[in-house]
Amino acid sequence: MPNGGSLRITTRLNSELNLVEIFIKDTGVGIKPEHRRRIFAPFFTTKKVGEGTGLGLTVSYGIVTNYGGTIDIETITEEEEKKNHGTTFIIRLPVYKSKQGG
């Protein structure tokens, strides 16, 4: 969030779908429409050279999908709507039940 803002992380159990849901929401500038389809691609970054590798979301996506989960985004840029801009990443993971009953 280059212009500052807040970050909120919340979790909940979706017992109907047997999923744990994690919501990571910021009040930053949002993700531009032309970047949205590429954000999980390896080495894609909007940062200047030397400020990022473009691997963070790729690695996160790989970890989540490896465990049978998904990552979705909801985003609104400042240009699209001045008041309620920002991005929410929604991670959904299947509930794990140990064989020991715990």
FISE-409229 format. One record per residue: residue number from 1; x negated, y, z of N, C-alpha, C in turn. Coordinates in Angstrom, 1 decimal, always signed. Atoms other than C-alpha are relative to their C-alpha. Layout:
<NUM, <X, Y, Z>, <X, Y, Z>, <X, Y, Z>> ...
end
This chain:
<1, <-0.8, -1.2, +0.0>, <+0.0, +0.0, +0.0>, <-0.9, +1.2, +0.0>> <2, <+1.0, -1.1, +0.0>, <-2.3, +2.8, -1.2>, <+0.6, +1.3, +0.6>> <3, <-0.5, -1.2, -0.6>, <+0.1, +5.5, +0.0>, <+0.6, -0.2, +1.4>> <4, <-0.5, +0.3, -1.4>, <+0.8, +3.9, +3.4>, <+1.3, -0.7, -0.1>> <5, <-1.3, +0.7, +0.0>, <+4.0, +2.2, +4.5>, <+0.0, -1.0, +1.2>> <6, <-0.1, +1.0, -1.0>, <+5.1, -0.6, +6.7>, <+0.1, -1.4, -0.6>> <7, <+0.0, +1.4, +0.4>, <+4.8, -4.4, +6.5>, <+0.7, -0.8, +1.1>> <8, <-0.8, +0.8, -0.9>, <+7.3, -6.8, +8.1>, <+0.0, -1.4, -0.4>> <9, <-0.1, +1.5, +0.3>, <+7.1, -10.6, +8.3>, <+1.0, -0.6, +0.9>> <10, <-1.0, +0.7, -0.7>, <+10.1, -12.6, +9.3>, <+0.1, -1.4, -0.5>> <11, <-0.2, +1.4, +0.4>, <+10.9, -16.3, +9.3>, <+1.4, -0.4, +0.4>> <12, <-1.2, +0.6, -0.4>, <+14.0, -18.3, +9.5>, <+0.1, -1.5, -0.5>> <13, <-0.3, +1.4, +0.4>, <+15.2, -21.9, +9.2>, <+1.3, +0.0, -0.8>> <14, <-1.1, +0.2, +0.8>, <+17.5, -22.6, +6.3>, <+0.4, -1.4, +0.1>> <15, <-0.3, +1.4, -0.3>, <+19.1, -25.7, +7.7>, <+0.8, -0.7, -1.1>> <16, <-0.8, +0.6, +1.1>, <+21.5, -26.2, +4.7>, <-0.9, -0.5, -1.0>> <17, <+1.0, +0.4, +1.1>, <+18.5, -26.5, +2.3>, <-1.2, -0.7, +0.6>> <18, <+1.1, +0.7, -0.7>, <+16.1, -28.0, +5.0>, <-1.3, +0.7, -0.4>> <19, <+1.2, -0.8, +0.4>, <+13.6, -25.2, +4.3>, <-0.3, +1.0, +1.1>> <20, <+0.4, -1.1, -0.8>, <+11.6, -22.8, +6.3>, <-0.3, +1.2, -1.0>> <21, <+0.2, -1.2, +0.8>, <+11.7, -19.3, +4.8>, <-0.8, +1.1, +0.6>> <22, <+0.9, -1.1, -0.6>, <+9.1, -16.6, +5.3>, <+0.2, +1.2, -1.0>> <23, <-0.2, -1.2, +0.7>, <+9.8, -13.1, +4.2>, <-1.1, +1.0, +0.3>> <24, <+1.0, -1.0, -0.2>, <+6.9, -10.7, +3.7>, <+0.4, +1.3, -0.7>> <25, <-0.6, -1.2, +0.6>, <+8.3, -7.2, +3.1>, <-0.8, +1.2, +0.3>> <26, <+0.7, -1.3, -0.2>, <+6.5, -3.9, +2.5>, <+0.8, +1.1, -0.5>> <27, <-0.7, -1.2, +0.5>, <+7.6, -0.4, +1.8>, <-1.0, +0.8, -0.9>> <28, <+1.0, -0.6, +0.9>, <+4.8, +0.2, -0.7>, <+0.6, +0.5, -1.3>> <29, <-0.4, -0.6, +1.3>, <+5.0, +1.4, -4.3>, <+0.8, -1.0, -0.9>> <30, <-0.6, +1.0, +0.9>, <+6.4, -1.8, -5.7>, <-0.9, -0.5, -1.1>> <31, <+0.8, +0.6, +1.1>, <+5.2, -3.9, -8.6>, <+0.6, +0.4, -1.3>> <32, <-0.5, -0.5, +1.2>, <+5.6, -2.4, -12.0>, <+0.6, -1.2, -0.9>> <33, <-0.7, +1.1, +0.8>, <+7.9, -4.4, -14.4>, <-1.0, -0.7, -0.9>> <34, <+0.9, +0.6, +0.9>, <+5.1, -5.0, -16.9>, <-1.0, -0.9, +0.7>> <35, <+0.9, +0.8, -0.8>, <+3.0, -6.7, -14.1>, <+0.7, -1.2, +0.6>> <36, <-0.7, +1.0, -0.8>, <+5.7, -8.9, -12.5>, <-0.2, -1.4, -0.5>> <37, <+0.1, +1.4, +0.5>, <+5.4, -11.9, -14.8>, <-1.5, -0.5, +0.1>> <38, <+1.4, +0.4, +0.0>, <+1.6, -12.0, -14.4>, <-0.7, +0.0, +1.4>> <39, <+0.7, -0.2, -1.3>, <+1.0, -11.5, -10.7>, <-0.6, -1.3, +0.6>> <40, <+0.6, +1.2, -0.5>, <+0.3, -15.2, -10.0>, <-1.1, -0.6, -0.9>> <41, <+1.1, +0.5, +1.0>, <-2.1, -15.6, -13.0>, <-1.4, +0.3, +0.6>> <42, <+1.4, -0.1, -0.5>, <-5.7, -16.2, -12.1>, <-0.7, +1.3, -0.6>> <43, <+0.8, -1.1, +0.3>, <-7.9, -13.1, -12.2>, <+0.8, +1.3, -0.4>> <44, <-0.7, -1.2, +0.3>, <-5.0, -10.7, -12.8>, <+0.0, +0.9, +1.2>> <45, <+0.0, -1.0, -1.0>, <-5.4, -7.5, -10.8>, <+0.2, +1.3, -0.6>> <46, <-0.2, -1.4, +0.4>, <-4.4, -3.9, -11.0>, <-1.0, +0.9, +0.7>> <47, <+1.0, -0.7, -0.7>, <-7.3, -2.9, -8.8>, <-1.2, +0.3, -0.9>> <48, <+1.2, -0.4, +0.7>, <-10.5, -1.2, -9.9>, <-1.0, -1.1, +0.1>> <49, <+1.1, +0.9, +0.0>, <-13.6, -3.3, -10.7>, <-0.7, +0.0, +1.3>> <50, <+0.7, +0.1, -1.3>, <-15.2, -4.5, -7.5>, <+0.9, +0.1, +1.2>> <51, <-1.0, -0.1, -1.1>, <-12.0, -4.0, -5.4>, <+0.9, -1.2, +0.2>> <52, <-0.8, +1.2, -0.2>, <-10.4, -7.3, -5.9>, <-0.3, -1.0, -1.1>> <53, <+0.3, +1.0, +0.9>, <-10.8, -10.6, -7.7>, <+1.2, -0.5, -0.8>> <54, <-1.2, +0.5, +0.7>, <-7.2, -11.3, -8.8>, <+0.3, -1.4, +0.4>> <55, <-0.2, +1.4, -0.3>, <-7.2, -14.6, -7.0>, <+0.9, -0.2, +1.2>> <56, <-0.7, +0.2, -1.2>, <-5.3, -14.0, -3.8>, <+1.4, -0.6, -0.2>> <57, <-1.3, +0.5, +0.2>, <-1.8, -14.6, -5.1>, <+0.0, -1.3, -0.8>> <58, <+0.1, +1.3, +0.7>, <-3.0, -17.4, -7.4>, <-0.3, -1.1, +1.0>> <59, <+0.3, +1.0, -1.0>, <-4.5, -19.3, -4.4>, <+1.2, -0.2, +0.9>> <60, <-1.2, +0.2, -0.8>, <-1.4, -18.6, -2.3>, <+1.0, -0.8, -0.7>> <61, <-0.9, +0.8, +0.8>, <+0.8, -19.9, -5.0>, <-0.4, -1.5, -0.1>> <62, <+0.5, +1.3, +0.0>, <-1.3, -23.0, -5.3>, <+0.2, -0.8, +1.3>> <63, <-0.2, +0.6, -1.3>, <-1.2, -23.7, -1.6>, <+1.5, -0.3, +0.3>> <64, <-1.5, +0.2, -0.3>, <+2.6, -23.2, -1.3>, <+0.6, -1.1, -0.9>> <65, <-0.5, +1.0, +0.9>, <+3.4, -25.3, -4.4>, <-0.6, -1.4, +0.3>> <66, <+0.6, +1.3, -0.3>, <+1.0, -28.1, -3.3>, <+0.8, -0.6, +1.2>> <67, <-0.8, +0.6, -1.1>, <+3.2, -28.5, -0.2>, <+1.5, +0.0, -0.3>> <68, <-1.4, +0.2, +0.4>, <+6.4, -28.6, -2.2>, <+0.9, +1.3, +0.1>> <69, <-0.7, -1.3, -0.2>, <+7.3, -24.9, -1.7>, <+0.1, +0.9, -1.2>> <70, <-0.1, -1.0, +1.1>, <+8.1, -21.9, -3.8>, <-0.4, +1.4, +0.5>> <71, <+0.1, -1.4, -0.4>, <+7.2, -18.2, -3.8>, <+0.8, +0.8, -1.1>> <72, <-0.8, -0.9, +0.8>, <+9.6, -15.6, -5.2>, <-0.3, +1.4, +0.4>> <73, <+0.2, -1.5, -0.4>, <+9.4, -11.8, -5.3>, <+1.3, +0.7, -0.3>> <74, <-1.0, -1.0, +0.3>, <+11.9, -9.0, -5.1>, <-0.8, +1.3, +0.1>> <75, <+0.8, -1.3, +0.0>, <+10.4, -5.6, -6.0>, <+0.7, +1.1, -0.7>> <76, <-0.5, -1.2, +0.6>, <+11.5, -2.1, -6.7>, <-1.1, +1.0, +0.0>> <77, <+1.1, -1.1, +0.0>, <+9.0, +0.6, -7.8>, <+0.6, +1.3, +0.4>> <78, <-0.4, -1.4, -0.3>, <+9.1, +4.2, -6.8>, <+0.7, +0.6, -1.2>> <79, <-0.6, -0.6, +1.2>, <+10.0, +5.1, -10.4>, <+1.4, -0.5, -0.1>> <80, <-1.3, +0.6, +0.2>, <+13.0, +2.7, -10.4>, <+1.0, +0.5, +1.0>> <81, <-0.9, -0.5, -1.0>, <+14.4, +3.9, -7.1>, <-0.8, +0.7, +1.1>> <82, <+0.9, -0.7, -0.9>, <+12.8, +6.6, -5.0>, <+0.2, -0.4, +1.5>> <83, <-0.3, +0.2, -1.4>, <+14.5, +5.6, -1.7>, <-0.5, -1.4, +0.5>> <84, <+0.2, +1.4, -0.5>, <+14.2, +1.8, -1.3>, <-1.0, -0.8, -0.8>> <85, <+1.0, +0.7, +0.7>, <+11.0, +0.9, -3.0>, <-0.8, -1.0, +0.9>> <86, <+0.8, +0.9, -0.7>, <+8.7, -1.9, -2.0>, <+0.1, -1.4, -0.6>> <87, <+0.0, +1.3, +0.5>, <+8.2, -5.6, -2.4>, <+0.2, -1.0, +1.1>> <88, <-0.2, +1.1, -0.9>, <+9.3, -8.8, -0.7>, <-0.4, -1.2, -0.6>> <89, <+0.3, +1.4, +0.4>, <+7.6, -12.1, -1.1>, <+0.8, -1.0, +0.8>> <90, <-0.8, +1.0, -0.7>, <+9.8, -15.0, -0.2>, <-0.6, -1.4, -0.2>> <91, <+0.6, +1.4, +0.1>, <+8.0, -18.3, +0.6>, <+1.0, -1.0, +0.6>> <92, <-0.9, +1.1, -0.5>, <+10.1, -21.4, +1.0>, <-0.8, -1.3, +0.0>> <93, <+0.7, +1.3, -0.2>, <+8.6, -24.6, +2.4>, <+1.0, -1.0, +0.6>> <94, <-0.9, +1.0, -0.6>, <+10.3, -27.9, +3.1>, <-0.4, -0.3, +1.5>> <95, <+0.3, +0.2, -1.4>, <+10.7, -28.7, +6.8>, <-0.7, -1.4, +0.1>> <96, <+0.8, +1.2, -0.2>, <+8.2, -31.3, +7.9>, <+0.4, -0.6, +1.4>> <97, <-0.3, +0.7, -1.3>, <+9.3, -33.9, +10.5>, <-1.1, -1.1, +0.2>> <98, <+1.0, +1.0, -0.3>, <+6.5, -35.9, +12.1>, <+0.6, -1.3, +0.3>> <99, <-0.5, +1.3, -0.3>, <+6.8, -39.6, +12.4>, <+0.1, -0.3, +1.5>> <100, <-0.1, +0.2, -1.4>, <+6.4, -39.2, +16.1>, <+1.2, +0.6, +0.6>> <101, <-1.3, -0.6, -0.4>, <+9.8, -37.5, +16.3>, <-0.1, +1.4, +0.6>> <102, <+0.2, -1.3, -0.5>, <+8.3, -34.1, +17.3>, <+0.1, +1.0, -0.9>> 
end
